Amino acid sequence: MSYAIQAQGLVKRFGETTALAGVDLAARTGTVLAVLGPNGAGKITAVRILATLLRPDQGRATVAGYDVVTQAHQVRQLIALTGQYAAVDESLTGVENLLLIGRLLGLSRPEARRRAAELLEELALADDVVVIDHRRVVATGTPGQLKTQVGGQVLQVSPVREADLDTVVRVVTDLSGAAPDAVNGAVSARVGDPGLPPAILQRLSDAGVPVAELSLRRPSLDEAFFALTGHRTSADGAGARDDMDRPSTRPLACRCGSARSPQSGTRSPSPGAAWSRSGTTRWSWAT
C-alpha cells in the first residue's frame, strides 16, 4: 500500500500552548482523508505543517515522499491549499472561493469552474477519517468503521407542536433510560431495542402529542465523535486553544492523488497541476 501523506509524532507549540502533541496520520494514495475534531484540536495546524506553512517543533511529515521541512519547495509544487477564509469577500460561497483560487493559479474561467465542481464532488465523501481530540489522534478508520463504534441506530422524533418538545424529551428519557438531545425542534437518542420506537410513539399518542416525524437512521460522524471522546465537536474546552485554528466544526478534507517518486528525477509539475485533470498530481486541501 502506498501513502500520499505520512506524518509521525507531529508536535507544535505556540508559546506555552501546545497545538499538536504527537500526531500520527497517513493518507492512502488516491483517497480522500477527512480530519475531524473540535475547535482548537489542531486540525488546521496539522494541515499548515503538511502545506509547509509551519515548521513542526518535533516529528516528521512527507507529501509524495518529499519532506515538508527539508524539501518544502518540492512539496509546494505538488499541492494546492484552499482555506475557508481565503476569500477577500467573506460572503463568497464555497464554489466561488474555489473559483477564485483556481483563477489565481492560472486556470481559465471554464477550467476553474470545472475543477471546482470536481473537487467538491471528490471531497464530499471521505474514504478515511482521522479523529483528533486534545491535540492527539484518538481514532482512525473509514466513516463506516467509526460509526459502528456508536452502536445501534439513532431515533429522531419531531413533534408537530414545539410546545410538546419537553414532553417528547421526558418520554424518550423514560423509555430509553438515557438523556436524549433536543436540537432544532427534534429529539434524538441512540437505541438498540427495535421495540423502542413503537413504544415511544404509543406513549406520545396516549399523551395527546402529535408527531410530525419519527425515524431511525445510522449515527453521524459527529455522534461517532461523541461516542469516542465524550463530547461534541463543538464542545468548548475540548482542547487547548490552537492559535492557527479558525472556529469550525466541519471536518477538513484532503484529496490525495498519485505523484511521481522524488527519486525519479522527473521535474515536478506546477501548482496548477493540483487543479488539472491531466496533471500528474491531484492534491488539494479544503478547510
C-alpha positions in Angstrom: 0.0 0.0 0.0 1.3 3.4 -0.9 0.8 6.6 1.0 0.5 10.1 -0.4 0.9 11.7 3.0 2.6 10.4 6.1 3.2 12.1 9.5 4.8 10.8 12.6 4.9 12.4 16.0 4.0 16.0 14.9 4.4 18.5 17.8 3.7 22.2 17.5 3.8 24.8 20.3 2.8 28.4 20.3 4.5 29.8 23.4 3.1 27.8 26.3 0.2 26.4 24.3 0.6 23.0 22.7 -1.4 22.8 19.5 -0.2 19.3 18.5 1.0 16.8 20.9 2.4 13.9 18.8 0.0 13.5 15.8 0.4 10.5 13.6 -1.6 10.2 10.3 -1.3 8.6 6.9 -3.3 9.2 3.7 -3.5 6.4 1.2 -2.8 7.3 -2.4 -6.0 8.0 -4.4 -8.2 8.6 -1.4 -10.0 11.4 0.4 -8.9 11.8 4.0 -11.0 13.9 6.4 -9.7 15.2 9.8 -12.5 15.5 12.4 -12.2 17.3 15.7 -13.5 20.2 17.9 -12.4 23.8 17.6 -8.8 24.2 18.8 -7.9 20.5 18.4 -5.1 21.3 16.0 -6.7 20.3 12.6 -5.6 23.4 10.7 -2.2 23.4 12.4 -1.6 19.9 11.1 -2.7 21.0 7.6 -0.5 24.0 7.7 2.5 21.8 8.6 1.7 19.5 5.7 1.4 22.5 3.4 4.8 23.8 4.5 3.3 26.9 6.1 4.5 25.9 9.6 7.5 24.0 10.8 6.9 21.3 13.4 8.8 21.5 16.6 9.1 17.7 16.6 8.2 14.9 14.3 8.4 14.4 10.6 5.9 14.6 7.6 6.2 13.8 3.9 4.0 14.6 1.0 4.5 12.4 -2.1 7.8 11.3 -0.5 9.1 14.8 0.0 9.9 16.1 3.5 7.8 19.1 4.3 10.7 20.8 6.1 13.8 20.0 4.1 12.1 19.7 0.7 9.4 22.3 1.1 9.8 23.7 -2.4 9.1 20.3 -4.0 6.0 19.9 -1.8 4.7 23.3 -2.7 4.9 22.4 -6.4 2.6 19.4 -5.8 -0.2 20.8 -3.6 -3.0 23.4 -3.5 -4.4 24.7 -0.3 -7.9 26.4 -0.1 -8.9 27.8 3.2 -12.5 28.7 4.2 -11.3 32.3 5.0 -9.1 32.6 1.9 -11.5 34.8 0.0 -11.2 38.6 0.0 -15.0 38.7 0.2 -16.3 36.7 3.3 -19.7 36.3 1.6 -18.3 34.1 -1.2 -19.8 30.6 -1.4 -17.5 27.6 -1.3 -17.8 27.2 -5.1 -16.9 30.9 -5.6 -13.9 30.6 -3.2 -12.6 27.6 -5.2 -13.1 29.5 -8.5 -11.1 32.4 -7.1 -8.2 30.1 -6.1 -8.3 28.4 -9.5 -8.1 31.7 -11.3 -5.2 32.8 -9.2 -3.4 29.5 -10.2 -3.8 30.5 -13.8 -6.8 28.4 -14.9 -9.3 29.9 -17.4 -12.8 30.5 -16.0 -14.3 27.4 -17.6 -11.3 25.3 -16.4 -11.6 26.7 -12.8 -15.3 26.1 -12.7 -14.9 22.5 -13.9 -12.1 21.8 -11.5 -14.1 23.4 -8.6 -17.0 21.1 -9.3 -14.7 18.1 -9.4 -13.1 18.9 -6.1 -16.4 19.5 -4.4 -17.7 16.1 -5.6 -14.5 14.3 -4.6 -14.3 15.9 -1.1 -18.0 15.2 -0.3 -17.3 11.6 0.7 -14.3 10.7 2.7 -12.6 7.3 2.3 -10.9 7.6 5.7 -11.3 9.7 8.8 -8.8 10.8 11.4 -10.3 11.9 14.7 -8.2 14.5 16.7 -9.0 15.4 20.2 -6.9 17.1 22.9 -4.2 17.6 20.2 -3.8 13.9 19.6 -5.2 11.3 17.2 -7.8 9.3 19.1 -9.2 7.1 16.3 -8.8 6.3 12.6 -10.9 4.4 10.1 -13.4 4.6 7.4 -16.7 6.5 8.2 -18.5 3.2 8.5 -16.0 1.8 10.9 -16.2 4.8 13.2 -20.0 4.8 13.1 -20.2 1.2 14.1 -18.4 2.2 17.4 -21.5 4.1 18.3 -23.7 1.0 18.3 -27.3 0.7 17.4 -29.2 3.4 15.5 -30.3 6.9 16.2 -34.0 7.6 16.8 -35.3 11.1 15.9 -38.7 12.4 17.0 -40.1 15.7 15.9 -43.4 16.8 17.5 -45.9 18.9 15.4 -46.1 21.5 18.2 -42.8 22.9 19.5 -44.5 23.3 22.9 -44.6 19.5 23.1 -40.8 19.2 22.9 -40.3 18.8 26.7 -42.9 16.1 26.8 -41.1 14.2 24.0 -37.8 14.5 25.9 -39.4 13.1 29.1 -41.0 10.2 27.2 -37.8 9.3 25.3 -35.7 9.6 28.5 -38.2 7.4 30.5 -38.3 4.6 27.9 -34.7 4.7 26.7 -33.1 5.2 30.1 -30.8 7.9 28.7 -31.0 11.7 28.2 -31.6 12.5 24.6 -30.5 15.5 22.6 -33.0 18.2 21.7 -31.9 20.4 18.8 -33.9 22.4 16.2 -37.3 21.0 17.3 -36.2 17.4 17.2 -35.3 14.9 19.9 -32.7 12.2 19.1 -31.3 9.3 21.1 -29.3 6.1 20.4 -31.4 3.0 20.5 -30.6 -0.7 20.4 -34.1 -2.1 21.1 -36.2 -2.4 18.0 -39.3 -2.3 20.2 -38.5 1.2 21.5 -39.7 3.4 18.5 -43.3 2.0 18.6 -43.4 2.2 22.4 -42.4 5.8 22.2 -45.0 6.6 19.6 -47.7 4.9 21.6 -46.8 6.8 24.8 -46.8 10.1 22.9 -50.2 9.2 21.4 -51.6 8.4 24.8 -50.3 11.8 26.0 -52.0 13.6 23.1 -48.8 14.6 21.4 -49.0 14.6 17.6 -45.8 13.5 15.9 -44.6 15.1 12.7 -41.7 12.7 12.1 -40.3 9.6 13.8 -37.3 8.0 12.1 -34.4 5.7 12.6 -31.0 6.4 10.9 -27.4 5.5 11.2 -25.2 7.5 13.5 -23.5 10.6 12.1 -19.8 11.2 12.3 -20.5 13.9 15.0 -22.2 11.2 17.1 -19.4 8.8 16.5 -17.0 11.5 17.7 -19.2 11.9 20.8 -19.0 8.2 21.5 -15.2 8.2 21.1 -14.5 11.3 23.2 -17.5 12.0 25.4 -18.2 15.5 23.9 -19.4 17.0 20.6 -17.1 18.5 18.0 -18.4 21.9 19.0 -17.7 21.4 22.7 -15.9 24.3 24.4 -12.6 23.5 26.0 -12.2 20.2 24.1 -8.6 21.0 23.6 -6.0 23.7 24.2 -6.5 26.7 22.0 -4.8 26.4 18.7 -3.8 29.8 17.5 -3.9 28.6 13.9 -7.4 27.1 14.1 -10.5 29.0 13.0 -13.9 28.3 14.6 -15.3 25.5 12.6 -16.9 22.1 13.3 -16.7 20.9 9.8 -14.1 18.2 9.0 -11.0 19.1 6.9 -10.7 17.1 3.8 -7.7 16.2 1.7 -7.8 14.7 -1.8 -4.6 12.6 -2.0 -3.6 11.7 -5.6 -0.6 10.0 -7.1 2.7 11.6 -7.8 6.0 10.7 -9.2 8.6 9.5 -6.8 11.2 12.1 -5.7 13.9 9.6 -6.7 12.7 9.5 -10.3 14.5 12.8 -11.2 11.4 14.0 -13.1 10.6 17.6 -12.8 7.6 18.3 -10.5 4.5 19.8 -12.1 3.4 23.4 -11.4 0.9 24.2 -8.6 -1.8 24.3 -11.3 -1.5 20.6 -11.7 -3.4 20.2 -8.5 -6.4 21.6 -10.4 -5.8 19.9 -13.7 -7.5 16.8 -14.9 -4.4 15.9 -16.9 -1.8 16.7 -14.3 0.3 14.1 -12.6 -0.9 15.1 -9.2 -4.3 15.7 -7.6 -3.5 17.2 -4.3 -5.8 19.6 -2.6 -6.8 20.6 1.0 -10.1 22.2 1.7 -10.5 23.7 5.2 
